[in-house]
Amino acid sequence: MEELKNLRREIDSIDEEVLRLLNERAKLAKKVGEVKKKLGLEVHAPEREREIINRMIRLNRETYGEEFPTEAIVHIYREIISACLSLEKELRVAYLGPKATFTHQAALEYFGFSAHYVPVSTIGDVFREVELGRVDYGVVPVENTTEGVVNYTLDMFLESELRIVGEIVIPIRLNLLSTAGSLESVRTVYSHRHALAQCKEWLRKKLPGANLVETESTAKACELVMEMEDGGAIASEVAAYTYHLNILAENIQDNPNNYTRFIVVGKRSMKPTGKDKTSLIFAVKDEAGALFRALESFYRYGVNLTKIVSRPSKKRLWDYVFFVDLEGHGEEEHVRKALELLQERAQLVKVLGSYPKALLQEG
């Protein structure tokens, strides 16, 4: 028992030192904010945040042998940075709501709990809130490994001048939530159509007789189920806590490798971090070999494309534009030269932004 007491005293001493250092860091963050204002600089610097987190990950691995879990390091420093930033400026973030959706979760993972979050009804509303300056950033879904791209998000860039300034990739872990105490009590299951599709096989096996009802969001499904005795909602674990529902079954998605990618939109451009990607739109003439010549621009300069999707341009019948993600930052020489050649060969080129890769994808 004496040994246990001594160990606990050491932990208490370390906790006090951690708290003292956090307060020292907060004081320095305030001074940094004051200097930035004097110099007319942006208070929020995502590139600097990524630099800090990457440095802590590297130190944790190389110096301390990951005695403390690296994933926890990411979450802890995200919250430290978020809290310190709130002392300099209140960061306002719009997201596709309502609360407790996966988009809300993605926004929290990117900006931390100290930001001010504004849920809105549609992806278009997220863009408008940022364009009108009512928020600093917006967060919207762009693609899912099971269901593919979110076309509405891609189409918004055909008209909007906003830029992509960041991305978040999160695993989609779906659960069956209810006020009931057992699966046998569930007669109707509510959720967003993507969530229902992602759990199709599980529902067929476990609840073959249940009615399936589509809702506008997983959060809306939870709101409906709160008032029912025989209803179930497919949603996140966070939604269970938010809406005070029982988790009747965990991880019911059919594909264990189910991830959704979200993008952060804003008005500024990001500086290179060394681990970046670039998104753009291009269109080509309606003639033989036009697409080949456009894509050859990337091949010539060794630029790796990670995604290419075609969408109707909405200008003329059967007229298409191509959305592309590529590895690298627009300021890197090989990327810059590829884009310059593409400009010569395409009818339209619109760079949507160069930004840090999601932490999950950095490796």
C-alpha positions in Angstrom: 0.0 0.0 0.0 2.9 2.4 0.7 4.3 1.8 -2.8 0.9 2.6 -4.3 0.6 5.8 -2.2 4.1 6.9 -3.4 3.2 6.2 -7.1 0.0 8.2 -6.7 1.9 11.1 -5.1 4.3 11.1 -8.2 1.3 11.1 -10.5 -0.3 14.0 -8.6 3.0 15.9 -8.8 3.2 15.3 -12.6 -0.5 16.4 -13.0 0.2 19.7 -11.2 3.2 20.3 -13.4 1.2 19.5 -16.6 -1.5 22.0 -15.4 1.2 24.7 -14.7 2.6 24.2 -18.1 -0.8 24.4 -19.8 -1.4 27.8 -18.1 2.1 28.9 -19.3 1.2 27.9 -22.8 -2.1 29.8 -22.6 -0.2 32.9 -21.6 2.1 32.6 -24.5 -0.8 31.9 -26.9 -2.4 35.2 -25.8 0.8 37.1 -26.6 1.1 35.4 -30.0 -2.5 36.5 -30.7 -1.6 40.1 -29.8 1.5 40.1 -32.0 -0.5 38.6 -34.9 -3.1 41.4 -34.6 -0.4 44.1 -34.6 1.2 42.6 -37.8 -2.2 42.1 -39.4 -1.8 38.3 -39.7 -4.5 35.7 -39.6 -5.0 34.5 -36.0 -5.9 30.9 -37.0 -2.9 29.1 -38.7 -3.8 25.5 -39.6 -0.4 24.9 -41.0 1.2 25.8 -37.7 -1.3 23.5 -35.9 -0.3 20.6 -38.1 3.4 21.3 -37.6 2.9 21.1 -33.8 0.9 17.9 -33.9 3.3 16.2 -36.4 6.2 17.2 -34.2 4.6 15.7 -31.1 3.8 12.5 -32.9 7.4 12.2 -34.1 8.8 13.0 -30.6 6.5 10.5 -29.0 7.6 7.7 -31.4 11.4 8.5 -31.6 12.1 9.8 -28.1 9.6 8.0 -25.9 8.9 4.8 -27.8 5.2 5.5 -27.9 4.7 4.7 -24.2 1.8 7.1 -24.5 -0.6 6.1 -27.4 0.0 8.3 -30.5 -3.7 8.5 -31.3 -4.3 10.0 -27.9 -1.4 12.5 -28.5 -3.3 13.7 -31.6 -6.6 14.2 -29.6 -4.9 15.9 -26.6 -2.9 18.4 -28.7 -6.0 19.1 -30.9 -7.8 20.2 -27.7 -4.8 22.1 -26.3 -4.5 24.0 -29.5 -8.3 24.6 -29.7 -8.4 25.9 -26.1 -5.5 28.2 -26.6 -6.9 29.6 -29.9 -10.1 30.4 -28.2 -8.2 32.8 -26.0 -7.0 34.7 -29.1 -10.3 34.5 -31.1 -13.6 32.7 -31.1 -13.5 30.4 -34.1 -16.9 29.9 -35.7 -17.5 26.8 -37.8 -20.6 25.8 -39.8 -21.4 22.2 -40.5 -24.1 20.1 -42.0 -26.3 19.5 -39.0 -28.0 18.7 -36.8 -25.7 18.0 -33.9 -24.4 14.5 -33.2 -24.1 13.7 -37.0 -20.9 12.3 -38.4 -20.2 15.8 -39.9 -20.4 17.3 -36.4 -18.0 14.6 -35.2 -15.6 15.4 -38.1 -15.7 19.1 -37.3 -15.0 18.5 -33.6 -12.0 16.3 -34.6 -10.6 19.0 -36.7 -11.3 22.2 -34.7 -11.6 20.8 -31.1 -14.3 21.4 -28.5 -13.4 25.1 -27.9 -14.6 26.3 -31.3 -18.2 27.6 -31.7 -20.3 25.3 -33.9 -23.2 26.4 -36.1 -25.4 23.5 -37.5 -27.2 24.3 -40.8 -29.7 22.4 -42.8 -28.0 21.9 -46.2 -24.5 21.7 -47.8 -25.4 24.8 -49.7 -26.1 26.6 -46.4 -22.6 25.7 -45.1 -21.1 27.3 -48.2 -23.3 30.4 -47.8 -22.4 30.9 -44.1 -18.7 31.0 -45.0 -19.2 33.1 -48.1 -21.2 35.7 -46.1 -18.5 35.8 -43.4 -20.9 34.7 -40.6 -18.5 31.8 -39.9 -14.7 31.3 -40.4 -15.0 27.8 -41.9 -17.5 25.1 -43.0 -17.3 21.3 -42.8 -19.2 19.1 -45.3 -19.0 15.4 -46.4 -17.4 14.8 -49.8 -17.1 11.0 -50.2 -17.6 7.6 -48.5 -15.7 4.4 -49.1 -19.0 2.5 -49.5 -21.4 5.0 -51.0 -19.0 7.0 -53.2 -18.9 10.8 -53.7 -21.3 13.4 -52.4 -22.4 15.0 -55.6 -24.0 18.0 -54.0 -20.7 19.0 -52.4 -18.8 18.7 -55.7 -21.4 20.7 -57.6 -21.1 23.6 -55.1 -17.6 24.2 -56.3 -18.9 24.9 -59.9 -20.2 28.2 -58.6 -18.5 28.9 -55.3 -15.2 30.7 -54.9 -14.5 29.1 -51.6 -11.3 27.0 -51.2 -10.7 23.7 -49.6 -8.4 24.3 -46.6 -8.4 20.9 -44.9 -9.8 17.4 -44.8 -10.8 14.9 -42.1 -11.2 11.2 -42.6 -13.1 9.3 -39.9 -14.2 5.7 -39.5 -18.0 5.3 -39.7 -19.0 3.0 -36.8 -22.8 2.6 -36.8 -24.9 1.4 -33.9 -28.6 0.5 -33.4 -30.0 2.9 -30.8 -33.4 2.8 -29.1 -35.4 3.5 -26.0 -36.2 -0.2 -25.9 -34.1 -2.7 -24.0 -33.8 -5.4 -26.6 -33.6 -6.1 -30.4 -36.8 -8.1 -30.2 -38.7 -4.9 -29.4 -37.7 -3.0 -32.5 -40.3 -2.9 -35.3 -39.1 0.1 -37.3 -35.6 1.3 -38.1 -34.9 4.9 -39.0 -31.8 6.5 -40.5 -30.2 8.3 -43.4 -30.3 6.3 -46.6 -26.5 5.9 -46.6 -26.5 4.5 -43.1 -29.4 2.1 -44.0 -27.5 1.0 -47.1 -24.3 0.5 -45.1 -26.1 -1.9 -42.7 -28.2 -3.7 -45.2 -26.9 -7.2 -44.5 -27.0 -6.8 -40.7 -30.6 -5.6 -40.8 -31.5 -8.5 -43.1 -30.1 -11.1 -40.7 -30.9 -9.5 -37.3 -34.2 -7.6 -38.0 -35.6 -9.2 -41.1 -39.2 -8.1 -40.4 -38.5 -4.5 -39.4 -39.7 -1.6 -41.6 -36.9 0.6 -42.8 -37.6 4.4 -43.0 -35.2 7.0 -44.5 -34.7 10.2 -42.6 -32.7 13.4 -43.6 -30.0 12.6 -41.1 -29.0 10.0 -38.5 -29.7 12.7 -35.8 -33.2 13.1 -37.1 -33.7 9.4 -36.8 -32.6 9.6 -33.1 -35.1 12.5 -32.5 -37.9 10.3 -33.8 -36.9 7.2 -31.9 -36.8 9.2 -28.6 -40.6 9.3 -28.7 -41.1 5.6 -29.6 -41.1 2.3 -27.7 -40.5 0.1 -30.7 -38.3 2.2 -32.9 -34.6 1.9 -33.6 -32.2 4.5 -35.1 -28.9 3.7 -36.8 -26.4 6.4 -35.7 -23.1 7.0 -34.0 -22.1 6.4 -30.4 -22.0 10.1 -29.9 -25.7 10.3 -30.9 -26.5 7.7 -28.2 -25.1 10.0 -25.5 -26.6 13.1 -27.0 -30.1 11.7 -27.3 -30.0 9.4 -24.2 -30.7 6.2 -26.2 -29.7 2.7 -25.4 -27.1 1.0 -27.7 -28.7 -2.3 -28.6 -26.0 -3.3 -31.1 -22.5 -1.9 -31.9 -20.6 -1.7 -35.2 -23.4 -3.0 -37.3 -22.0 -1.7 -40.6 -21.5 -4.4 -43.2 -18.0 -3.2 -44.3 -15.4 -2.9 -41.5 -13.4 -0.5 -43.7 -16.1 2.1 -43.9 -14.7 5.7 -43.9 -16.1 9.1 -44.8 -14.0 12.0 -46.0 -15.0 15.5 -45.0 -13.6 18.7 -46.3 -13.1 22.1 -44.6 -14.0 25.1 -46.8 -12.8 28.7 -46.2 -11.5 31.8 -48.0 -7.8 31.6 -47.5 -5.0 29.6 -49.1 -2.9 27.1 -47.2 0.9 27.1 -47.2 2.8 23.9 -47.9 3.3 21.5 -45.0 5.2 18.8 -46.9 2.3 16.4 -46.6 -0.3 18.0 -48.8 -2.9 17.3 -51.5 -4.5 19.5 -54.1 -8.0 19.5 -55.5 -9.1 21.0 -58.8 -11.8 21.1 -61.5 -11.0 20.9 -65.2 -13.0 20.7 -68.5 -11.8 19.8 -72.0 -13.0 20.3 -75.5 -15.4 17.8 -77.0 -12.9 16.3 -79.4 -10.9 13.0 -79.7 -7.9 12.7 -77.4 -8.8 15.9 -75.3 -9.1 14.0 -72.0 -5.9 12.0 -72.7 -3.9 15.1 -73.4 -5.2 16.8 -70.2 -4.3 13.8 -68.1 -0.9 13.4 -69.8 0.0 16.7 -68.1 0.1 15.0 -64.7 2.0 12.0 -66.1 4.7 14.1 -67.7 5.6 15.7 -64.3 5.1 12.6 -62.1 2.1 13.9 -60.3 0.0 11.1 -58.7 -3.8 11.5 -59.1 -5.7 9.9 -56.1 -9.2 10.6 -57.5 -10.9 11.6 -60.7 -14.7 12.0 -60.9 -16.8 13.4 -63.7 -19.9 15.6 -63.2 -22.3 17.4 -65.5 -21.2 21.0 -66.0 -24.9 22.2 -66.0 -23.9 24.5 -68.8 -24.8 22.4 -71.9 -26.3 19.0 -72.6 -23.7 16.2 -72.2 -21.1 18.7 -71.1 -18.9 17.4 -68.2 -16.2 18.7 -65.8 -13.7 16.5 -64.0 -12.9 16.8 -60.2 -9.4 15.7 -59.4 -7.4 15.1 -56.2 -3.7 14.8 -56.5 -0.7 14.4 -54.2 1.4 17.5 -53.5 0.9 21.3 -53.0 0.3 23.7 -55.8 3.6 25.6 -54.9 5.7 22.4 -55.4 7.6 22.7 -58.7 6.3 19.4 -60.3 2.7 20.2 -59.4 3.0 23.8 -60.5 4.4 22.7 -63.9 1.7 20.1 -64.4 -1.0 22.6 -63.7 0.6 25.1 -66.1 0.6 22.5 -68.9 -3.0 21.5 -68.0 -4.0 25.2 -68.4 -2.7 25.1 -72.0 -4.5 21.9 -72.8 -7.9 22.3 -71.1 -10.8 24.6 -71.6 -11.2 25.3 -67.9 -8.9 24.8 -64.8 -10.0 25.8 -61.4 -7.8 24.9 -58.4 -10.0 24.4 -55.4 -7.2 24.4 -52.9 -3.9 22.8 -51.7 -4.2 21.7 -48.1 -2.7 19.3 -45.5 -3.7 15.6 -45.9 -5.9 14.2 -43.2 -3.8 12.9 -40.3 -5.2 9.3 -40.9 -3.7 9.4 -44.4 -0.2 10.7 -43.6 1.1 7.3 -42.5 
